[in-house]
Amino acid sequence: MRTRLTNKSRILESLDATLRDLEIRACWLGLKLSDLNYTDKIKYIMDFWNVSKETVEKAVYTDKVISEQ
């Protein structure tokens, strides 16, 4: 029997997004030590990971753990 919870690609996509968000958050913490302003930090992360501003802000300001997905 196939259910929504056993869809491997959905699970992997969820993990990829969670890991990306953790990497973005770690990068953000590192950029806090630089003298870049907020906009430049956002732009740097957007260019590095090729994501939208909303994705960056969600990753930085939302606490998310793997078990919540």
GIWOHU-V454553 format. One record per run of one state. SS is the DSSP state (hx for helix, st for strand, lp for the rest). FROM is the first residue (numbers start at 1). TO is the last residue. If there is no record, write none. Layout:
SS;FROM;TO + SS;FROM;TO
//
This chain:
lp;1;3 + hx;4;6 + lp;7;7 + hx;8;31 + lp;32;37 + hx;38;49 + lp;50;52 + hx;53;61 + lp;62;65 + hx;66;68 + lp;69;69
//
